[in-house]
Amino acid sequence: MSENTADFFAACWQEATRHSPWRKRRLQGRDPVARWNRMAADFAERTSECQSRDHRQDIIAWLGENDALSAGMEVLDIGSGPGNWAVPMAARCSRLVALEPAGAMLEILSSRVREAGIENITPHQATWQEVDLDALGWRGRFDLVFASMTPGVDGPEMLYKMLDACKPETGFCFLAAFAGHSWHQWYGDVWRSIFDEEMTGRGTDIIYPFNMIYALGYRPELRFEYWNRKISWSRDKAIEEFTTFFEDFTPMTRSVQARIAEYVDARLQDGRFLDNRNGCRGMMVWSMGRKVV
């Protein structure tokens, strides 16, 4: 296979995913949507903080500067969650389809839509993997296909699907993903304690889709954003958070529960679990009509 082709970079992405401990350890039969349903209320509250809202407004303005979001456009928001992006983007476009598999997330979205008096958001409950573009009439339909930090775009096939849903000459795509270290900074110590291995990457870094899109001839506008979040949880809340994460990878035996509790207890200060979480996200937007041959 020739290097520097989309197929080459797609294979690199698939290889990284295949060898990821995340993939190897994930328990069979676990419904990932159920996890997002359980997390919906907490996720919606946490991502409503001022820092998160300011970030979203900044990115929406950036999309406008790149002609990727404007009045009259139809937008597809992949993995919309509780509407963190859908609600503010709806004010900038004519119609938005909010694609989200978790019913609890869509309930929050519906509540926000009613409270804001928004009439141009259409929810659609499904995973991106389940979507049939032809059956829904979504092939080549959208002016902007938007996917921010979503497990929906988990490999080359789902990235190509974004392109297929976008208007081929006039449309735009936006994708955001982790850039560099992420989850293993927060859960790596407990992972190592349980599995006796390092919690290495999961194949979700922005480098993989960026290289594919570049190799296809597009020239994305790319930017990076560092973020920091200070954690202050009760002991029970901290244990719940770690349990919610690890129950997708291992049965919650007494031994596993004890390791989680030991980790949390060792980091309590005045009864609070304190942590300083930071990371970097990569964001790229590209025009379907601008391609280097």
C-alpha positions in Angstrom: 0.0 0.0 0.0 1.4 3.4 -1.0 2.2 5.8 1.8 0.5 9.2 2.1 -2.8 7.9 0.6 -6.2 7.9 2.3 -6.1 4.1 2.3 -2.8 4.1 4.1 -3.9 6.5 6.8 -7.2 4.6 7.1 -5.3 1.4 7.8 -3.2 3.2 10.4 -6.4 4.3 12.1 -7.8 0.8 12.0 -4.6 -0.7 13.3 -4.5 1.7 16.3 -8.1 0.9 17.1 -7.5 -2.8 16.8 -4.6 -2.9 19.2 -6.2 -0.5 21.7 -6.7 -2.0 25.2 -10.0 -0.2 25.1 -11.2 -2.4 22.3 -9.7 -5.6 23.7 -11.1 -5.1 27.2 -14.6 -3.9 26.4 -17.1 -6.4 27.7 -19.2 -8.1 25.0 -22.9 -7.4 25.2 -22.5 -4.1 26.9 -24.8 -1.4 25.5 -22.8 1.8 25.3 -26.0 3.8 24.8 -27.1 2.7 28.3 -24.1 4.3 29.8 -24.8 7.6 28.1 -28.4 7.4 29.3 -27.1 7.0 32.9 -24.7 9.9 32.4 -27.1 12.3 30.7 -28.2 14.5 33.5 -24.6 14.9 34.9 -23.1 15.4 31.5 -25.7 18.1 30.6 -25.0 19.9 33.9 -21.2 19.7 33.6 -21.1 20.9 30.0 -23.3 23.9 30.8 -20.5 25.6 32.7 -19.4 29.1 31.5 -16.1 27.8 30.1 -17.9 25.2 27.9 -20.4 27.8 26.7 -17.7 30.3 25.8 -15.8 27.6 23.9 -18.9 26.7 21.9 -19.7 30.3 21.0 -16.0 30.7 19.8 -16.2 27.7 17.6 -19.6 28.6 16.2 -18.1 32.1 15.3 -15.1 30.3 13.7 -17.5 28.2 11.6 -19.2 31.4 10.4 -15.9 32.9 9.5 -15.1 29.9 7.3 -18.6 30.2 5.6 -19.5 26.8 7.1 -22.5 28.0 9.1 -25.0 30.7 8.0 -28.6 31.4 7.6 -30.3 29.1 5.1 -28.1 26.1 5.8 -29.2 22.7 6.9 -27.0 21.1 9.6 -26.6 17.5 10.8 -25.2 17.3 14.4 -23.8 13.8 14.9 -24.0 12.7 18.5 -25.8 15.8 19.6 -26.2 14.8 23.3 -28.4 17.2 25.3 -28.1 19.8 22.6 -25.0 21.7 23.7 -24.1 22.5 20.1 -27.5 22.0 18.5 -29.3 24.7 20.4 -26.8 27.6 19.7 -26.2 26.4 16.1 -30.0 26.4 15.4 -30.0 30.2 15.8 -27.5 30.4 12.9 -29.1 28.0 10.4 -32.5 27.2 8.8 -32.8 23.6 10.0 -30.8 21.2 12.2 -31.1 17.5 12.6 -29.9 16.3 16.1 -28.8 12.7 15.8 -28.4 11.1 19.2 -28.9 7.4 20.3 -29.5 8.1 24.0 -33.1 8.7 24.8 -32.2 10.5 28.1 -30.0 12.9 26.2 -32.8 13.7 23.7 -35.2 14.3 26.6 -32.9 17.0 27.9 -32.5 18.4 24.4 -36.3 18.5 23.9 -36.7 20.4 27.2 -34.1 22.9 26.2 -35.7 23.4 22.8 -39.1 24.0 24.4 -37.7 26.5 26.9 -35.9 28.4 24.2 -38.9 28.3 21.8 -36.7 26.8 19.1 -38.7 25.4 16.1 -36.0 24.3 13.6 -34.4 21.4 15.4 -35.5 17.8 14.5 -34.3 15.1 16.8 -33.5 11.6 15.4 -32.7 8.8 17.7 -30.1 6.4 16.3 -26.3 5.9 16.3 -24.3 7.2 13.3 -23.5 3.6 12.6 -27.2 2.7 12.3 -28.1 5.5 10.0 -29.0 4.6 6.4 -28.3 7.7 4.4 -30.3 6.6 1.4 -33.4 5.4 3.4 -33.5 8.7 5.2 -32.7 10.9 2.2 -29.6 12.2 3.8 -27.0 11.4 1.1 -25.5 14.6 -0.1 -28.2 16.6 1.8 -26.5 18.7 4.5 -24.7 22.0 4.1 -22.8 21.2 7.3 -22.1 17.8 8.8 -20.9 18.4 12.4 -19.3 15.9 14.8 -17.8 17.0 18.0 -16.0 14.6 20.4 -18.5 11.8 19.5 -18.0 8.0 19.5 -20.1 8.0 16.4 -17.1 8.7 14.1 -15.0 5.8 15.4 -13.1 4.9 12.2 -12.6 5.5 8.5 -16.0 4.1 7.5 -17.9 6.6 9.6 -15.6 9.4 8.5 -16.4 8.6 4.8 -20.1 8.6 5.8 -19.8 12.2 7.0 -18.5 13.1 3.5 -21.4 11.2 1.9 -24.0 13.1 4.0 -22.6 16.4 3.0 -23.4 18.4 -0.2 -20.6 17.4 -2.5 -19.8 20.9 -4.0 -21.0 23.5 -1.5 -21.1 21.7 1.9 -18.7 21.7 4.9 -17.7 19.2 7.5 -16.5 19.8 11.1 -14.8 17.2 13.3 -13.4 17.5 16.8 -11.5 14.8 18.6 -8.9 14.5 21.3 -5.4 15.6 20.4 -2.8 13.7 22.4 -3.3 12.2 25.9 -6.8 12.1 27.2 -8.7 9.5 29.2 -5.6 7.6 30.5 -4.5 10.7 32.4 -7.6 10.4 34.5 -8.2 6.6 34.7 -4.8 5.2 33.9 -3.7 4.5 37.5 -6.8 2.5 38.3 -6.6 0.7 34.9 -3.0 -0.3 35.6 -4.1 -1.6 39.1 -6.9 -3.7 37.7 -5.4 -5.0 34.4 -1.6 -4.8 35.1 -1.1 -3.0 31.8 -0.8 0.6 30.5 -3.9 2.4 29.3 -2.6 3.4 25.9 -4.4 5.2 23.1 -7.8 4.2 21.8 -7.5 5.3 18.1 -9.5 8.4 18.6 -6.8 11.1 18.1 -7.5 13.8 15.6 -4.3 12.9 13.7 -6.0 9.9 12.1 -9.0 11.7 10.5 -6.9 14.7 9.7 -4.4 12.7 7.7 -7.2 10.9 5.8 -8.9 14.1 4.9 -5.7 15.7 3.8 -4.7 12.7 1.7 -8.1 12.9 0.0 -7.2 16.3 -1.3 -9.0 18.6 1.2 -7.1 21.2 3.2 -8.9 21.6 6.6 -8.6 24.6 8.8 -7.1 23.1 11.9 -7.0 24.5 15.4 -6.2 23.1 18.9 -7.6 24.1 22.2 -6.3 23.3 25.6 -8.8 23.0 28.4 -8.7 22.5 32.2 -11.4 21.3 34.6 -11.1 21.3 38.3 -12.8 18.4 40.0 -14.3 18.5 43.5 -16.5 15.5 44.2 -17.8 13.8 47.3 -16.3 10.3 48.0 -19.5 8.6 46.7 -19.6 10.7 43.6 -16.0 9.9 42.8 -16.5 6.2 43.3 -19.6 6.4 41.1 -17.7 8.1 38.3 -14.9 5.6 38.3 -17.4 2.7 38.5 -19.4 4.0 35.6 -16.3 4.2 33.5 -14.8 0.8 34.4 -18.0 -1.3 34.3 -17.8 -1.3 30.5 -14.4 -3.1 30.8 -14.6 -5.5 33.7 -17.2 -7.1 36.0 -17.6 -5.1 39.2 -16.2 -7.7 41.5 -15.4 -6.9 45.1 -11.7 -6.7 44.2 -12.3 -4.1 41.5 -14.6 -2.1 43.7 -11.9 -2.2 46.4 -9.3 -0.9 44.0 -11.5 2.0 43.0 -12.3 2.8 46.6 -8.6 2.7 47.6 -7.7 5.0 44.7 -10.4 7.5 45.7 -9.7 7.3 49.4 -6.0 8.0 48.9 -6.8 11.3 47.1 -9.4 12.7 49.5 -8.8 16.1 51.0 -11.2 17.1 53.8 -13.6 14.5 52.5 -13.5 15.7 48.9 -12.0 14.0 45.8 -9.9 16.7 44.2 -8.4 16.5 40.7 -7.2 18.8 38.0 -8.1 17.4 34.6 -6.7 18.9 31.5 -6.4 17.9 27.8 -6.3 19.1 24.3 -8.9 18.8 21.5 -8.2 19.2 17.8 -10.9 20.7 15.6 -11.0 20.9 11.9 -13.4 22.2 9.3 -13.2 21.7 5.5 -15.1 22.6 2.4 -16.2 19.8 0.1 -15.8 22.2 -2.8 -12.2 22.9 -2.2 -10.0 20.0 -3.1 -6.5 19.7 -4.4 -6.4 17.3 -7.4 
